[in-house]
Amino acid sequence: MGFNLENITRENVKGLKPYSSARDEYVSDGSRMVFLDANENPFENGVNRYPDPQQRNLKSILAEQKSLQPENILLGNGSDEVLDLLFRAFCEPGVDNIITLPPTYGMYKVLSDINHIENREVLLLDGFQPNVSGILEQIDKRTKMIFICSPNNPTGNSFDSSSIENLLTSFEGLVVIDEAYIDFSNKLSWVTRLNEFPNLVITQTLSKAYGMAGIRLGVCIASVVIIAVLNKIKPPYNVNELTQSHALKRVTDQARIQSEVREILEQKRLLLSVLPQIGFVDKIYPSDANFVLVKVDDAAKRYEQLLKLGVVVRNRSSQPLCENTLRFTIGTRDENIKLVTALKSLIE
């Protein structure tokens, strides 16, 4: 039968009339106007006016950079809000289910629990690649979404494109590809293939390569009809004025962003050259991200030792298939030197 958005959208959302804010009803063209329509405080301080509910200026720039239309983009209060909106638009609480691929980003499970949606977990195979046949076996008529994190967190690797394409063509629900780390990878973003798959949804973030974790801005990229459904249910002013203005300045400075990405990748290469010399490191997993996952002899012990030396890493041993692993985020040159020095001191 193929993908049909009408079949997976919640019935109450289909007939929902979204809230219409004052800034939706009158869109400024830049003319100097007297705004007496939104019950705002009239005394100017930079944030006394409501922000643009559709973030038009920011979307326009992002759309141009990604060769999209602004109508293909929804912005949220971090990627977590974007993901939550997908649950609320397409998953009926207590009825529907999703599929996730552990070890993976933990918020998929948290959001499924919050929204009372069954989470069917299909563990990754050796090499941390998707078990496509296992995923397809778990799908039933109430399966609405498959969540794929690529490059994957916490493993760092990208998923084989043929596996993802298989799921996109075989599944009649949404395939959500989380590309939080795509800017550190030499793989092409799935944004470049958006027009090939009507059920493809891509999420990205300005927290990693763009260095704006503190402003909380997430990006959802999908077909115009999917974005239209999400716009019906999003809060009217979900991205505040300070976030929009800061993001506008940062995303237009692509030279600086690319310079920082190059430096992070260079520091990753330096770390990867040292890790094989660390006696308690048993395995270094391939990484297309700004972090490296390593298997060690005793993750809890090494984590505590590094803490005492002033270095905070992440113990990922609680995750499936990640026993005795530590995750090292790539820092600045000075931070990288401190990490390497600390690691070497532990083997001495």
C-alpha positions as YAML, in Angstrom:
chain: A
units: angstrom
residues:
- id: 1
  name: MET
  ca: [0.00, 0.00, 0.00]
- id: 2
  name: GLY
  ca: [2.91, 2.36, 0.71]
- id: 3
  name: PHE
  ca: [3.23, 5.33, 3.01]
- id: 4
  name: ASN
  ca: [0.11, 7.42, 3.63]
- id: 5
  name: LEU
  ca: [0.42, 10.24, 6.17]
- id: 6
  name: GLU
  ca: [-3.34, 10.21, 6.77]
- id: 7
  name: ASN
  ca: [-3.10, 6.63, 8.03]
- id: 8
  name: ILE
  ca: [-0.57, 7.38, 10.76]
- id: 9
  name: THR
  ca: [-1.76, 10.79, 11.99]
- id: 10
  name: ARG
  ca: [-3.75, 10.74, 15.23]
- id: 11
  name: GLU
  ca: [-7.47, 11.34, 14.68]
- id: 12
  name: ASN
  ca: [-7.66, 14.24, 17.15]
- id: 13
  name: VAL
  ca: [-4.73, 15.94, 15.39]
- id: 14
  name: LYS
  ca: [-6.34, 15.64, 11.94]
- id: 15
  name: GLY
  ca: [-9.19, 17.93, 12.93]
- id: 16
  name: LEU
  ca: [-7.21, 20.17, 15.25]
- id: 17
  name: LYS
  ca: [-7.37, 23.91, 14.67]
- id: 18
  name: PRO
  ca: [-4.07, 25.36, 15.89]
- id: 19
  name: TYR
  ca: [-3.87, 28.39, 18.14]
- id: 20
  name: SER
  ca: [-3.53, 31.59, 16.13]
- id: 21
  name: SER
  ca: [-1.28, 34.12, 17.84]
- id: 22
  name: ALA
  ca: [-1.14, 37.85, 17.19]
- id: 23
  name: ARG
  ca: [2.16, 37.36, 15.36]
- id: 24
  name: ASP
  ca: [0.54, 34.75, 13.10]
- id: 25
  name: GLU
  ca: [-2.28, 37.08, 12.13]
- id: 26
  name: TYR
  ca: [-0.07, 40.07, 11.34]
- id: 27
  name: VAL
  ca: [3.34, 39.29, 9.87]
- id: 28
  name: SER
  ca: [5.58, 42.34, 9.80]
- id: 29
  name: ASP
  ca: [7.15, 43.34, 6.50]
- id: 30
  name: GLY
  ca: [9.70, 45.49, 8.29]
- id: 31
  name: SER
  ca: [7.60, 48.66, 8.23]
- id: 32
  name: ARG
  ca: [7.62, 50.78, 11.35]
- id: 33
  name: MET
  ca: [4.28, 50.01, 12.99]
- id: 34
  name: VAL
  ca: [2.58, 50.68, 16.31]
- id: 35
  name: PHE
  ca: [1.97, 47.22, 17.76]
- id: 36
  name: LEU
  ca: [-1.11, 47.21, 19.96]
- id: 37
  name: ASP
  ca: [-2.35, 43.71, 19.08]
- id: 38
  name: ALA
  ca: [-0.62, 41.30, 21.51]
- id: 39
  name: ASN
  ca: [-1.05, 42.88, 24.96]
- id: 40
  name: GLU
  ca: [2.72, 43.33, 25.24]
- id: 41
  name: ASN
  ca: [4.58, 45.73, 27.48]
- id: 42
  name: PRO
  ca: [5.27, 48.69, 25.14]
- id: 43
  name: PHE
  ca: [8.58, 49.74, 26.72]
- id: 44
  name: GLU
  ca: [11.40, 48.52, 24.50]
- id: 45
  name: ASN
  ca: [14.10, 46.42, 26.14]
- id: 46
  name: GLY
  ca: [14.94, 44.00, 23.33]
- id: 47
  name: VAL
  ca: [12.65, 41.21, 24.50]
- id: 48
  name: ASN
  ca: [9.36, 42.93, 25.35]
- id: 49
  name: ARG
  ca: [7.79, 41.74, 22.07]
- id: 50
  name: TYR
  ca: [6.74, 38.19, 21.28]
- id: 51
  name: PRO
  ca: [9.14, 36.34, 18.97]
- id: 52
  name: ASP
  ca: [8.27, 35.29, 15.43]
- id: 53
  name: PRO
  ca: [6.30, 32.04, 16.00]
- id: 54
  name: GLN
  ca: [7.55, 30.63, 12.68]
- id: 55
  name: GLN
  ca: [11.18, 31.81, 12.99]
- id: 56
  name: ARG
  ca: [11.01, 32.98, 9.38]
- id: 57
  name: ASN
  ca: [14.42, 34.68, 9.12]
- id: 58
  name: LEU
  ca: [16.27, 31.76, 10.68]
- id: 59
  name: LYS
  ca: [14.43, 29.15, 8.63]
- id: 60
  name: SER
  ca: [15.15, 31.08, 5.45]
- id: 61
  name: ILE
  ca: [18.90, 30.94, 6.08]
- id: 62
  name: LEU
  ca: [18.88, 27.29, 7.13]
- id: 63
  name: ALA
  ca: [16.77, 26.35, 4.12]
- id: 64
  name: GLU
  ca: [19.19, 28.06, 1.75]
- id: 65
  name: GLN
  ca: [22.19, 26.35, 3.37]
- id: 66
  name: LYS
  ca: [20.54, 22.93, 3.14]
- id: 67
  name: SER
  ca: [18.97, 23.42, -0.32]
- id: 68
  name: LEU
  ca: [15.45, 23.14, 1.08]
- id: 69
  name: GLN
  ca: [12.30, 25.23, 1.30]
- id: 70
  name: PRO
  ca: [11.50, 26.88, 4.65]
- id: 71
  name: GLU
  ca: [8.28, 24.83, 4.64]
- id: 72
  name: ASN
  ca: [10.44, 21.69, 5.01]
- id: 73
  name: ILE
  ca: [11.75, 22.90, 8.38]
- id: 74
  name: LEU
  ca: [10.32, 22.96, 11.89]
- id: 75
  name: LEU
  ca: [12.37, 24.42, 14.74]
- id: 76
  name: GLY
  ca: [11.99, 23.36, 18.34]
- id: 77
  name: ASN
  ca: [13.22, 23.98, 21.86]
- id: 78
  name: GLY
  ca: [16.05, 21.53, 21.35]
- id: 79
  name: SER
  ca: [15.75, 18.30, 19.37]
- id: 80
  name: ASP
  ca: [13.92, 16.79, 22.33]
- id: 81
  name: GLU
  ca: [10.87, 19.00, 21.70]
- id: 82
  name: VAL
  ca: [10.96, 18.07, 18.02]
- id: 83
  name: LEU
  ca: [11.00, 14.37, 18.93]
- id: 84
  name: ASP
  ca: [8.19, 14.85, 21.44]
- id: 85
  name: LEU
  ca: [6.05, 16.57, 18.80]
- id: 86
  name: LEU
  ca: [6.47, 13.53, 16.54]
- id: 87
  name: PHE
  ca: [5.11, 11.29, 19.30]
- id: 88
  name: ARG
  ca: [2.19, 13.61, 19.99]
- id: 89
  name: ALA
  ca: [1.25, 13.96, 16.33]
- id: 90
  name: PHE
  ca: [1.49, 10.35, 15.20]
- id: 91
  name: CYS
  ca: [1.31, 7.97, 18.16]
- id: 92
  name: GLU
  ca: [-1.93, 7.13, 19.99]
- id: 93
  name: PRO
  ca: [-1.16, 6.68, 23.72]
- id: 94
  name: GLY
  ca: [-1.64, 3.16, 25.00]
- id: 95
  name: VAL
  ca: [-2.22, 1.84, 21.47]
- id: 96
  name: ASP
  ca: [0.72, 2.48, 19.14]
- id: 97
  name: ASN
  ca: [4.37, 1.44, 19.28]
- id: 98
  name: ILE
  ca: [7.76, 2.59, 18.05]
- id: 99
  name: ILE
  ca: [11.02, 0.77, 17.37]
- id: 100
  name: THR
  ca: [14.43, 1.84, 18.69]
- id: 101
  name: LEU
  ca: [17.86, 0.31, 18.17]
- id: 102
  name: PRO
  ca: [19.90, 0.12, 21.40]
- id: 103
  name: PRO
  ca: [22.47, 1.16, 22.26]
- id: 104
  name: THR
  ca: [21.12, 4.54, 21.20]
- id: 105
  name: TYR
  ca: [20.10, 8.00, 22.40]
- id: 106
  name: GLY
  ca: [18.17, 7.55, 25.63]
- id: 107
  name: MET
  ca: [15.50, 10.19, 25.04]
- id: 108
  name: TYR
  ca: [13.62, 8.01, 22.54]
- id: 109
  name: LYS
  ca: [12.72, 5.63, 25.35]
- id: 110
  name: VAL
  ca: [12.02, 8.44, 27.82]
- id: 111
  name: LEU
  ca: [9.65, 10.12, 25.38]
- id: 112
  name: SER
  ca: [7.91, 6.84, 24.59]
- id: 113
  name: ASP
  ca: [7.33, 6.35, 28.32]
- id: 114
  name: ILE
  ca: [6.07, 9.91, 28.80]
- id: 115
  name: ASN
  ca: [3.67, 9.55, 25.88]
- id: 116
  name: HIS
  ca: [2.57, 6.03, 26.94]
- id: 117
  name: ILE
  ca: [3.85, 4.43, 23.73]
- id: 118
  name: GLU
  ca: [5.29, 0.92, 23.62]
- id: 119
  name: ASN
  ca: [9.00, 0.93, 22.77]
- id: 120
  name: ARG
  ca: [10.10, -2.21, 20.91]
- id: 121
  name: GLU
  ca: [13.85, -2.52, 21.15]
- id: 122
  name: VAL
  ca: [15.88, -4.34, 18.50]
- id: 123
  name: LEU
  ca: [19.54, -4.53, 19.52]
- id: 124
  name: LEU
  ca: [22.20, -3.57, 17.02]
- id: 125
  name: LEU
  ca: [24.28, -6.34, 15.49]
- id: 126
  name: ASP
  ca: [28.01, -6.82, 15.94]
- id: 127
  name: GLY
  ca: [29.71, -3.77, 14.51]
- id: 128
  name: PHE
  ca: [26.79, -1.70, 15.78]
- id: 129
  name: GLN
  ca: [24.76, -1.96, 12.56]
- id: 130
  name: PRO
  ca: [20.94, -2.25, 12.36]
- id: 131
  name: ASN
  ca: [19.36, -5.70, 12.45]
- id: 132
  name: VAL
  ca: [17.04, -5.01, 9.52]
- id: 133
  name: SER
  ca: [15.34, -8.42, 9.50]
- id: 134
  name: GLY
  ca: [14.79, -8.17, 13.27]
- id: 135
  name: ILE
  ca: [13.29, -4.71, 12.88]
- id: 136
  name: LEU
  ca: [10.93, -5.80, 10.12]
- id: 137
  name: GLU
  ca: [9.78, -8.73, 12.27]
- id: 138
  name: GLN
  ca: [8.78, -6.33, 15.07]
- id: 139
  name: ILE
  ca: [6.61, -4.12, 12.84]
- id: 140
  name: ASP
  ca: [2.84, -4.49, 13.06]
- id: 141
  name: LYS
  ca: [-0.12, -2.31, 12.06]
- id: 142
  name: ARG
  ca: [0.33, -0.15, 15.19]
- id: 143
  name: THR
  ca: [4.02, 0.63, 14.58]
- id: 144
  name: LYS
  ca: [4.26, 4.33, 13.79]
- id: 145
  name: MET
  ca: [7.96, 5.24, 13.89]
- id: 146
  name: ILE
  ca: [11.46, 3.78, 13.72]
- id: 147
  name: PHE
  ca: [14.18, 5.87, 15.38]
- id: 148
  name: ILE
  ca: [17.65, 5.71, 13.85]
- id: 149
  name: CYS
  ca: [20.58, 7.66, 15.27]
- id: 150
  name: SER
  ca: [23.32, 7.97, 12.65]
- id: 151
  name: PRO
  ca: [26.09, 8.72, 13.49]
- id: 152
  name: ASN
  ca: [24.98, 6.77, 16.52]
- id: 153
  name: ASN
  ca: [25.23, 7.85, 20.13]
- id: 154
  name: PRO
  ca: [26.97, 6.33, 22.11]
- id: 155
  name: THR
  ca: [28.82, 4.15, 19.59]
- id: 156
  name: GLY
  ca: [29.90, 6.91, 17.18]
- id: 157
  name: ASN
  ca: [29.51, 4.96, 13.94]
- id: 158
  name: SER
  ca: [27.28, 5.69, 10.96]
- id: 159
  name: PHE
  ca: [24.75, 3.12, 9.80]
- id: 160
  name: ASP
  ca: [24.97, 1.46, 6.43]
- id: 161
  name: SER
  ca: [22.88, 3.47, 3.96]
- id: 162
  name: SER
  ca: [21.46, 0.37, 2.28]
- id: 163
  name: SER
  ca: [20.03, -0.81, 5.61]
- id: 164
  name: ILE
  ca: [18.31, 2.52, 6.16]
- id: 165
  name: GLU
  ca: [17.02, 2.60, 2.60]
- id: 166
  name: ASN
  ca: [15.60, -0.90, 3.08]
- id: 167
  name: LEU
  ca: [13.63, 0.32, 6.09]
- id: 168
  name: LEU
  ca: [12.42, 3.44, 4.29]
- id: 169
  name: THR
  ca: [11.02, 1.42, 1.42]
- id: 170
  name: SER
  ca: [9.63, -1.47, 3.52]
- id: 171
  name: PHE
  ca: [7.98, 0.44, 6.36]
- id: 172
  name: GLU
  ca: [4.69, 2.35, 6.03]
- id: 173
  name: GLY
  ca: [5.35, 4.58, 9.03]
- id: 174
  name: LEU
  ca: [7.93, 7.29, 9.70]
- id: 175
  name: VAL
  ca: [11.65, 6.59, 9.67]
- id: 176
  name: VAL
  ca: [13.23, 9.24, 11.90]
- id: 177
  name: ILE
  ca: [16.96, 9.70, 11.35]
- id: 178
  name: ASP
  ca: [18.67, 11.62, 14.13]
- id: 179
  name: GLU
  ca: [21.66, 13.43, 12.62]
- id: 180
  name: ALA
  ca: [22.91, 15.29, 15.68]
- id: 181
  name: TYR
  ca: [26.52, 14.46, 14.74]
- id: 182
  name: ILE
  ca: [26.33, 14.59, 10.95]
- id: 183
  name: ASP
  ca: [28.56, 17.67, 10.69]
- id: 184
  name: PHE
  ca: [31.52, 15.64, 11.95]
- id: 185
  name: SER
  ca: [31.00, 12.85, 9.41]
- id: 186
  name: ASN
  ca: [32.15, 12.56, 5.82]
- id: 187
  name: LYS
  ca: [28.86, 10.81, 5.00]
- id: 188
  name: LEU
  ca: [26.16, 12.75, 3.17]
- id: 189
  name: SER
  ca: [23.17, 13.88, 5.19]
- id: 190
  name: TRP
  ca: [19.87, 12.16, 4.40]
- id: 191
  name: VAL
  ca: [18.56, 15.68, 3.76]
- id: 192
  name: THR
  ca: [19.99, 15.25, 0.26]
- id: 193
  name: ARG
  ca: [17.53, 12.39, -0.34]
- id: 194
  name: LEU
  ca: [14.47, 13.92, 1.31]
- id: 195
  name: ASN
  ca: [12.47, 14.01, -1.93]
- id: 196
  name: GLU
  ca: [12.98, 10.28, -2.54]
- id: 197
  name: PHE
  ca: [11.17, 9.08, 0.59]
- id: 198
  name: PRO
  ca: [7.84, 10.58, 1.74]
- id: 199
  name: ASN
  ca: [8.18, 8.88, 5.16]
- id: 200
  name: LEU
  ca: [11.67, 10.26, 5.88]
- id: 201
  name: VAL
  ca: [12.08, 12.61, 8.85]
- id: 202
  name: ILE
  ca: [15.49, 14.03, 9.77]
- id: 203
  name: THR
  ca: [16.36, 15.72, 13.04]
- id: 204
  name: GLN
  ca: [19.44, 17.86, 13.51]
- id: 205
  name: THR
  ca: [20.70, 20.12, 16.26]
- id: 206
  name: LEU
  ca: [22.63, 23.33, 16.76]
- id: 207
  name: SER
  ca: [24.11, 21.95, 20.00]
- id: 208
  name: LYS
  ca: [27.08, 20.05, 18.59]
- id: 209
  name: ALA
  ca: [29.00, 21.39, 15.58]
- id: 210
  name: TYR
  ca: [27.27, 24.78, 15.89]
- id: 211
  name: GLY
  ca: [28.28, 25.04, 19.55]
- id: 212
  name: MET
  ca: [24.95, 26.33, 20.86]
- id: 213
  name: ALA
  ca: [23.81, 23.68, 23.34]
- id: 214
  name: GLY
  ca: [22.90, 26.43, 25.79]
- id: 215
  name: ILE
  ca: [20.27, 28.10, 23.60]
- id: 216
  name: ARG
  ca: [18.31, 24.85, 22.94]
- id: 217
  name: LEU
  ca: [17.50, 24.77, 19.24]
- id: 218
  name: GLY
  ca: [16.59, 21.64, 17.34]
- id: 219
  name: VAL
  ca: [15.71, 21.18, 13.68]
- id: 220
  name: CYS
  ca: [13.19, 18.86, 12.06]
- id: 221
  name: ILE
  ca: [13.37, 18.36, 8.29]
- id: 222
  name: ALA
  ca: [10.62, 16.52, 6.44]
- id: 223
  name: SER
  ca: [8.06, 16.84, 3.66]
- id: 224
  name: VAL
  ca: [5.84, 19.91, 3.65]
- id: 225
  name: VAL
  ca: [2.82, 17.85, 4.71]
- id: 226
  name: ILE
  ca: [4.59, 16.30, 7.71]
- id: 227
  name: ILE
  ca: [5.89, 19.68, 8.84]
- id: 228
  name: ALA
  ca: [2.37, 21.11, 8.48]
- id: 229
  name: VAL
  ca: [1.03, 18.49, 10.90]
- id: 230
  name: LEU
  ca: [3.74, 19.29, 13.46]
- id: 231
  name: ASN
  ca: [3.06, 23.02, 13.13]
- id: 232
  name: LYS
  ca: [-0.55, 22.39, 14.14]
- id: 233
  name: ILE
  ca: [0.49, 21.09, 17.57]
- id: 234
  name: LYS
  ca: [3.65, 23.02, 18.43]
- id: 235
  name: PRO
  ca: [3.40, 25.76, 21.09]
- id: 236
  name: PRO
  ca: [2.98, 29.16, 19.41]
- id: 237
  name: TYR
  ca: [6.21, 30.69, 20.73]
- id: 238
  name: ASN
  ca: [8.37, 27.62, 21.29]
- id: 239
  name: VAL
  ca: [11.62, 29.28, 20.15]
- id: 240
  name: ASN
  ca: [12.30, 32.46, 22.11]
- id: 241
  name: GLU
  ca: [13.69, 35.73, 20.79]
- id: 242
  name: LEU
  ca: [17.12, 35.36, 22.39]
- id: 243
  name: THR
  ca: [17.54, 31.91, 20.85]
- id: 244
  name: GLN
  ca: [16.48, 33.13, 17.41]
- id: 245
  name: SER
  ca: [18.74, 36.18, 17.42]
- id: 246
  name: HIS
  ca: [21.78, 34.27, 18.72]
- id: 247
  name: ALA
  ca: [21.25, 31.46, 16.22]
- id: 248
  name: LEU
  ca: [20.95, 33.93, 13.34]
- id: 249
  name: LYS
  ca: [24.38, 35.37, 14.12]
- id: 250
  name: ARG
  ca: [26.00, 31.98, 14.51]
- id: 251
  name: VAL
  ca: [24.60, 30.13, 11.47]
- id: 252
  name: THR
  ca: [25.70, 32.93, 9.14]
- id: 253
  name: ASP
  ca: [29.29, 32.55, 10.35]
- id: 254
  name: GLN
  ca: [29.94, 29.30, 8.51]
- id: 255
  name: ALA
  ca: [33.69, 29.94, 8.22]
- id: 256
  name: ARG
  ca: [34.08, 29.89, 12.00]
- id: 257
  name: ILE
  ca: [31.86, 26.84, 12.41]
- id: 258
  name: GLN
  ca: [33.81, 24.88, 9.82]
- id: 259
  name: SER
  ca: [37.09, 25.95, 11.40]
- id: 260
  name: GLU
  ca: [35.94, 24.63, 14.78]
- id: 261
  name: VAL
  ca: [34.76, 21.36, 13.22]
- id: 262
  name: ARG
  ca: [38.16, 20.91, 11.55]
- id: 263
  name: GLU
  ca: [39.92, 21.51, 14.85]
- id: 264
  name: ILE
  ca: [37.71, 19.00, 16.65]
- id: 265
  name: LEU
  ca: [38.40, 16.39, 13.97]
- id: 266
  name: GLU
  ca: [42.14, 17.06, 14.18]
- id: 267
  name: GLN
  ca: [42.05, 16.64, 17.96]
- id: 268
  name: LYS
  ca: [40.14, 13.39, 17.45]
- id: 269
  name: ARG
  ca: [42.87, 12.12, 15.15]
- id: 270
  name: LEU
  ca: [45.49, 12.96, 17.77]
- id: 271
  name: LEU
  ca: [43.52, 11.16, 20.49]
- id: 272
  name: LEU
  ca: [43.03, 8.11, 18.26]
- id: 273
  name: SER
  ca: [46.79, 7.99, 17.66]
- id: 274
  name: VAL
  ca: [47.44, 7.83, 21.42]
- id: 275
  name: LEU
  ca: [44.69, 5.46, 22.60]
- id: 276
  name: PRO
  ca: [46.37, 2.29, 21.23]
- id: 277
  name: GLN
  ca: [49.30, 3.06, 23.55]
- id: 278
  name: ILE
  ca: [47.08, 2.97, 26.65]
- id: 279
  name: GLY
  ca: [47.44, -0.52, 28.06]
- id: 280
  name: PHE
  ca: [43.99, -0.78, 29.62]
- id: 281
  name: VAL
  ca: [42.21, 0.20, 26.37]
- id: 282
  name: ASP
  ca: [40.96, -3.04, 24.82]
- id: 283
  name: LYS
  ca: [39.10, -1.69, 21.79]
- id: 284
  name: ILE
  ca: [38.55, 1.61, 19.99]
- id: 285
  name: TYR
  ca: [35.28, 1.81, 18.07]
- id: 286
  name: PRO
  ca: [35.05, 3.66, 14.72]
- id: 287
  name: SER
  ca: [33.64, 7.15, 15.08]
- id: 288
  name: ASP
  ca: [31.98, 9.61, 12.69]
- id: 289
  name: ALA
  ca: [31.13, 11.93, 15.59]
- id: 290
  name: ASN
  ca: [32.85, 14.36, 17.95]
- id: 291
  name: PHE
  ca: [33.48, 11.58, 20.47]
- id: 292
  name: VAL
  ca: [35.17, 8.22, 20.70]
- id: 293
  name: LEU
  ca: [33.84, 5.11, 22.45]
- id: 294
  name: VAL
  ca: [36.50, 2.80, 23.89]
- id: 295
  name: LYS
  ca: [36.33, -0.52, 25.68]
- id: 296
  name: VAL
  ca: [38.57, -0.70, 28.75]
- id: 297
  name: ASP
  ca: [39.48, -3.26, 31.39]
- id: 298
  name: ASP
  ca: [37.34, -1.72, 34.14]
- id: 299
  name: ALA
  ca: [35.21, 1.28, 33.14]
- id: 300
  name: ALA
  ca: [34.02, 2.14, 36.65]
- id: 301
  name: LYS
  ca: [37.56, 2.12, 38.00]
- id: 302
  name: ARG
  ca: [39.00, 4.17, 35.13]
- id: 303
  name: TYR
  ca: [36.11, 6.65, 35.30]
- id: 304
  name: GLU
  ca: [36.81, 7.34, 38.99]
- id: 305
  name: GLN
  ca: [40.55, 7.62, 38.37]
- id: 306
  name: LEU
  ca: [40.01, 10.18, 35.64]
- id: 307
  name: LEU
  ca: [37.65, 12.16, 37.87]
- id: 308
  name: LYS
  ca: [40.40, 12.43, 40.50]
- id: 309
  name: LEU
  ca: [42.69, 13.80, 37.81]
- id: 310
  name: GLY
  ca: [40.13, 16.47, 36.90]
- id: 311
  name: VAL
  ca: [38.77, 14.89, 33.71]
- id: 312
  name: VAL
  ca: [35.06, 14.07, 33.36]
- id: 313
  name: VAL
  ca: [34.18, 11.41, 30.76]
- id: 314
  name: ARG
  ca: [31.07, 9.26, 30.36]
- id: 315
  name: ASN
  ca: [30.77, 5.68, 31.53]
- id: 316
  name: ARG
  ca: [28.44, 3.98, 29.03]
- id: 317
  name: SER
  ca: [28.64, 0.49, 30.57]
- id: 318
  name: SER
  ca: [24.94, 0.51, 31.47]
- id: 319
  name: GLN
  ca: [24.01, 0.52, 27.77]
- id: 320
  name: PRO
  ca: [23.38, -2.75, 25.89]
- id: 321
  name: LEU
  ca: [26.47, -4.10, 24.11]
- id: 322
  name: CYS
  ca: [28.62, -1.44, 25.83]
- id: 323
  name: GLU
  ca: [30.02, -3.27, 28.84]
- id: 324
  name: ASN
  ca: [33.16, -1.57, 30.22]
- id: 325
  name: THR
  ca: [33.09, 1.33, 27.78]
- id: 326
  name: LEU
  ca: [33.99, 4.97, 28.25]
- id: 327
  name: ARG
  ca: [32.98, 7.76, 25.91]
- id: 328
  name: PHE
  ca: [35.46, 10.59, 25.36]
- id: 329
  name: THR
  ca: [34.08, 13.82, 23.91]
- id: 330
  name: ILE
  ca: [36.71, 15.67, 21.88]
- id: 331
  name: GLY
  ca: [37.66, 18.92, 23.57]
- id: 332
  name: THR
  ca: [40.03, 21.76, 22.76]
- id: 333
  name: ARG
  ca: [43.75, 21.16, 22.23]
- id: 334
  name: ASP
  ca: [44.50, 21.97, 25.88]
- id: 335
  name: GLU
  ca: [41.66, 19.75, 27.10]
- id: 336
  name: ASN
  ca: [42.83, 16.95, 24.84]
- id: 337
  name: ILE
  ca: [46.37, 17.24, 26.24]
- id: 338
  name: LYS
  ca: [44.97, 16.96, 29.77]
- id: 339
  name: LEU
  ca: [43.01, 13.84, 28.84]
- id: 340
  name: VAL
  ca: [46.01, 12.20, 27.17]
- id: 341
  name: THR
  ca: [48.27, 13.12, 30.08]
- id: 342
  name: ALA
  ca: [45.76, 11.66, 32.53]
- id: 343
  name: LEU
  ca: [45.40, 8.43, 30.55]
- id: 344
  name: LYS
  ca: [49.17, 7.98, 30.29]
- id: 345
  name: SER
  ca: [49.59, 8.61, 34.01]
- id: 346
  name: LEU
  ca: [47.22, 5.74, 34.77]
- id: 347
  name: ILE
  ca: [49.41, 3.22, 32.95]
- id: 348
  name: GLU
  ca: [52.56, 4.50, 34.62]
...
